[in-house]
Amino acid sequence: MKDNWQKIYSNTQEHKVDIVQAVLKDSGINSVIMNKKDSAYLFGELELYVQADDVLKAKQIINKELL
C-alpha cells in the first residue's frame, strides 16, 4: 500500500470492520480493508485504511458514531 494510506481501525471480527467502513462511506470517506487473518488458523485482524487527508475526520466519526 502506498504511503498516503493510514490505518485507523482494526478488529478481529469482520462485521465490525464492515460497519465502520459503511459509516465512513456514508460520510464521504473512502476506505480499504486489509485482511491480515491467517486463513488456516483464523488468527489476526482486519485493518481499515483511509487516505492521510481523511484520518482526523475518520477518527472523529468513529469516536462519535461508534464508541
C-alpha positions as CSV (number, residue, x, y, z in Angstrom):
1,M,0.0,0.0,0.0
2,K,1.3,3.5,-0.8
3,D,2.4,5.9,1.9
4,N,-0.7,8.1,1.7
5,W,-2.9,5.4,3.3
6,Q,-3.0,5.1,7.1
7,K,-4.6,2.5,9.4
8,I,-7.4,3.9,11.5
9,Y,-9.2,0.9,12.8
10,S,-8.6,-2.9,13.3
11,N,-10.6,-5.7,14.7
12,T,-10.7,-9.5,14.6
13,Q,-14.4,-9.5,13.7
14,E,-15.2,-8.8,10.1
15,H,-18.7,-7.5,10.6
16,K,-17.4,-4.7,12.9
17,V,-14.9,-3.5,10.4
18,D,-17.6,-3.6,7.7
19,I,-19.9,-1.4,9.9
20,V,-17.1,1.1,10.4
21,Q,-16.4,1.2,6.7
22,A,-20.1,1.7,5.9
23,V,-20.3,4.6,8.4
24,L,-17.3,6.2,6.8
25,K,-18.6,5.7,3.3
26,D,-21.9,7.5,4.3
27,S,-19.7,10.4,5.4
28,G,-17.9,10.5,2.1
29,I,-14.7,8.9,3.2
30,N,-13.2,6.1,1.0
31,S,-11.5,3.3,2.8
32,V,-9.9,-0.1,2.2
33,I,-10.0,-3.2,4.3
34,M,-6.8,-5.3,4.5
35,N,-7.4,-8.8,5.7
36,K,-4.4,-9.9,7.8
37,K,-6.1,-13.0,9.2
38,D,-4.3,-16.3,8.7
39,S,-6.6,-18.5,6.5
40,A,-5.7,-21.8,8.2
41,Y,-5.8,-20.9,11.9
42,L,-8.0,-17.8,11.7
43,F,-5.9,-15.5,14.0
44,G,-5.0,-12.0,13.1
45,E,-7.0,-8.8,12.4
46,L,-8.7,-7.0,9.6
47,E,-7.4,-3.4,9.2
48,L,-9.2,-0.4,7.8
49,Y,-7.2,2.2,6.0
50,V,-8.1,5.7,4.8
51,Q,-6.3,8.4,2.8
52,A,-3.9,10.5,5.0
53,D,-6.1,13.6,4.4
54,D,-9.1,11.9,5.9
55,V,-7.5,10.4,9.0
56,L,-8.7,13.1,11.5
57,K,-12.2,13.3,10.1
58,A,-12.5,9.5,10.1
59,K,-11.3,9.1,13.7
60,Q,-13.7,11.8,14.8
61,I,-16.6,9.9,13.1
62,I,-15.6,6.6,14.6
63,N,-15.3,8.1,18.1
64,K,-18.6,10.0,17.8
65,E,-20.8,7.4,16.0
66,L,-19.4,4.1,17.1
67,L,-17.8,4.3,20.5
